[in-house]
Amino acid sequence: MTQMAIHLTRKELDTLAFLAHKRSREQTDLIREAVDTFLVQQPARRTDRRRVALNQLAGIWRNRTDLPDFAALRREWDRSSD
C-alpha cells in the first residue's frame, strides 16, 4: 500500500477520531473505506459504460410479436438471389 498525506480540518479530524473509537477501528481504515465508497460512485470509464450499455441491450427484441419472421424473410431473399 502507498502512503499519502491528507489535510483535514480540526472538525474533520475530531469526527474521524470519534468514529474510529466508536467503531473500534483505525482512522486509516475509515479513510480507505470512504475513498473506496467515493470511487465506486464515480462514473465508469467510457469503455466500461459501453460494455454495460451493450449488456443491457442484449435480448431487447426477444419477445416482440410485431416483427416479421426474419428467418423466413432470409430464406425468401436467398431463393430470389439464385
Secondary structure, 3 states (H helix, E strand, C coil): CCCCCCCCCHHHHHHHHHHHHHHCCCHHHHHHHHHHHHHHCCCCCHHHHHHHHHHHHCCCCCCCCCCCCHHHHHHHHHHHCC
